[in-house]
Each structure stands twice: as structure tokens, then as C-alpha cells.
Amino acid sequence: MKTILLLLTFGTLVFLYGCEPERQDIFYGEEECTHCNMIISEPKFSSQLLTNKGKYYNFDSIECLAGFITSKSLPTEDIHSAWVISFNSENWVLAQDAHYLKSGNLQSPMSLNLSAYSNLEVAKEYQRNYTGEILSWNDIQNFVHKEWNN
Amino acid sequence: MYTFSINKTWFAFLGFSLVLIRLSFAQPIFVGPDQELTSLKMAIEQASDGDTIIVKGGTYRESPLFIDKDIVLLGYDQPEIDGESKHQILFVKTDHVVINGFLFSNAGLSHTSDNAAIRLDGVKGGEIRNNTLNNNFFGIYLARTEGVQIIDNTIRSNAQRESTSANGIHLWNSKEILVSNNQVIGHRDGIYLENVDNSEVTNNFTEGNLRYGLHFMFSNDCLYLENTFSKNGAGVAVMYSDRVLMGNNRFVNNWGSSSYGLLLKDINESKIYNNHFENNTTAIRMEGTNRTVIKNNRFIRNGSAVRIMANSINNRIEQNNFIDNSFDVSTNSRRTNSSFRQNYWSSYTGYDLTGDGFGDVPFHPVRLFSLLIERNENAMILMRSLFVDILDIAERVFPVLTPEALVDEQPRMREWKL
């Protein structure tokens, strides 16, 4: 009996652990940005937010993700993780681990012209080619907050 | 006497050379497979300001081509300029260039540069007319321009995925642009305007574009009239723009979960007159839309005709025809700050004893059922059930849950002739 209980508890724990929210694929051209309602069309600028309950929100740009967070549309404690796509490789990166470039020569869907990079070296390489300013996730949130006044 | 005769000869000579110069201006430069000049690039290099280059039929693979002279490019027998799926094709950096009668194909897809078939950057004036654009990344791309005209072009791409295709006509940081009589098919956005002021988009046809038929971002004081938007991801999105006039357009067959005929987001003081909305999932969705007038439009067989969100204030919706829509008006709030007046509602069942053409019983266009769906989308399955009909009737008689102020006090008895 004890073993069965133990197994059950263990099983439940494993099951619950498996319920860690996971990043979801975005259906480009079909899904809407949660913040600006535009249809999400360019993978290289898109982003995603996961909640602790496993809900996910998709965005067409980094500025919309940051705007959604800073406008407190969702209680901060509900946020599980924020994801952005690396501009050069189109791989997903955690927003706080990414490096950002704000450059008028790389125009993003909501025209704050932000792109993300998993690797600082790559970000610097793009900066050399396209000019602009390298920012952190914190800078991005402050910048969007100030720019959009939300 | 002697000096006079010298002067006379001198003047005669001067006059003659002026005529020669004038003639050489008027003489076009010919390019073609059967001409002395076979290279368009060479012809552009040889040309000087004011010249006309006539390009004969054939295929020219010399992209990218740069134009830094004020010239006229005329295609004869629709010559093809091919970007070989690698390059941008034509880059114009001078004012008043005319491009007429060409076929541009295969401007290369790029993740980091906005390759276009025709790009004008930092110019005033210019005309792009009567061209065909096939399978390009961007079609026509205008940046920092003023007073350019884009007329009678056919722009087609067979984009399967949004990332492999960009906008058909892309206008950025420009003003006083005319986009007229073009067809844009199968791009990302058919026609895209960002930071474009005082411009006109008229008589265009956009179909099968993956995102929007027409897309405004931060563009004020523009108008679009007499266009048709069909089967795009969504018809038209007008976002973050003020004083836009939208008239006599057709929004048809924009079906899909995130599809609209017209999406309005953060719009002020605009006018939506005399448009035709038929067979759209949502004909108009209004979010953050203020002081806008929606008048004399036809809403026929849409899922939702007008979807108005709580953050929209002081709009006037009047003298429209609402015919056979599943939901005439839907909203996400009990409060409303917009007015509905003198519309014709096909679902209105009241009477007109006073005989003034308007019903004596006010009409509440928001169905209770639409509020239920707002909270639980799956309830849609009950759409045509008797139970829902009874609920709706009960709610119309005694509005408890639906917005009380969202009411048409003067519902029109017969359709407006629009």
C-alpha cells in the first residue's frame, strides 16, 4: 500500500513537472498580435509570452511584447517567461537573455525598429552593418514604456 | 557694316547649334537585342538629364540598376527586367523619373534588405505607370518621397508564406502620393503606408494578400476611395492614424478567425462613407476609435457587422443598411459612448404608426447571445437554436445584460437606397 501511494505521489509530481508551460509555435499569417491586433507575419520580429497557467500570448514585434508587459495588461506574477526570436537564426531566446539592436535600417512591424539576437557578437556585427544602438531587455522595456506612454 | 555681318553669321551659327542640341535631346536612346546598344545598364550610363530611353522587348539580366539621372524609361513590347531571385532591380535616386511599360520579375528575397522591383528613395515627383511586376519580394517601394504617382500597374506574387513575401506597394515616410488603378495580388500587404500623409489610394483591386489588402500605420489625412478588397488575410487595417476618409470601397469575402473587412485601431476623426461590406467574418472592428462617422454603408451577410470595443468613444453610426448579418452589433462592455441613428436593420420587427418612415419602438442591435459568446466562444454551437432565439427576444423587450444605451431610437423601416 505504502509503495503504491509513494509511486502515485511520485507519478503525480512527475506529471505536474511535465506541465511546465512550453513555448508554442505561432501560425504566421493567421494569428493576431495580442497587443496591436495586427496579423503576425514576420517570424524574425515575432515574440511570445507564457503564463504560469500555460496560456500563451503571441506578438508581432518585440515592442508589442514589451508594451504588453509594461502596460500591466497581465499581473506580473502570472508571467512565466517571455520569448523573442533571434533575428539572424530565427531561433527562440528568452527575452532577458537576448541582446537587442535598435536601428532605423531594420524596420520592425510597429516601427520602433527593434531586433533581437541570442549572441552579443552577432548583435555587434549587425550594428556595424546597419548602425544603431545595442540595448538590454530592461532598456527595451523602459524605451517602449516611454515611447508608447503606457 | 563688317562687324554686323560677322554678328549675323555668328548668330545664325549659334541658332543652328541650339537646334542641334535640342534635336539631340529629343532623340531617344534605343536599347534592344537588335539594336547597337543591347545593355540597359550602358544606356542608363550614356544618358543625360532629360533623355528618353526606349527599351525594346527582350529580357535584361543586369540588376541591380541605379538611376541617378532625370530620365524617362519607356518599354516597347514589355521588356522584362529580371532580378534573378537575387537582387533588387531598379533603384531610383533622382526626381521626376518615369518608368512605363516594363515587366519586372524576381526581385530577390532577403531577410535583411528590402529588395524591391522598383525603389524610389529620397525623390520628388516621378511616375510608375503601366508595368507588370511578377514574383518580386517587394514590388514598388517608396521611401522619403513626395508627389510620386503609381498608376495602372499589375503586381503579382505567389507567396505561400508571409516571410517569403513582402508588400506589393510599400510607402514609407512619404507625402502626396497617388496610388491609382493598380492590381495587387498575393503579396504580404497589398498596399502598405507607414508615416505617409496627404495621399490618395483610389480604384485599386487587391486580392489574396496574406496580411491586409491595404494597411495604414501612422498615416494622417489620407483618403482611399473606390477600391475592392477581396479574400485577403483581412481587408483593410487602419491603425494609429487620424482623419482618414474611406469611401465607396468594397470589402468582400474576408473570412477567417482573425479576419475583418476593416480593422480600426487608434483612429480619430475619420469618415467611413458609402462602403459595401459583404461576407466578412467581422465587417468593421473598432478599437480605440474616436469621433468617427460611419454613414451610408451597406452591411450584408457578415458574421458581425460592427464590432465596437469599449474603448471607442463618440462615434456616430447612422443611416446604414444592416441586412442579414448574424450579429449586427457586438461589443465587450455594457457601456457605450457611440450613437446609432436612423439605420435600417433587417432584424427589426417593430412598427411605424406615425408614418414618418422610422419605427416607433427603439431597436437594440446587440443580441444577448453575442454577449454569451463574448464570455464563452464555444456557445456558438447554439447559434440557430430556439432557446437562443427566445433569450434574444426576452432581452430585447427587457434589456438587462445588453448595453442599454446602445440603441437606435429611430430605426428605419425600409432600406436606404444606397
Interface residues (C-beta under 8 A of the other chain):
Chain A: Y28 G29 E30 E31 E32 C36 N37 M38 I39 S41 E42 P43 K44 L106 Q107 M110 S111 N129 Y130
Chain B: H111 T112 D114 R161 E162 S163 W172 R188 E194 N195 L210 R211 Y212 M217 F218 G233 A234 A237 M239 G256 S257 S258 L263 K265 R285 E287
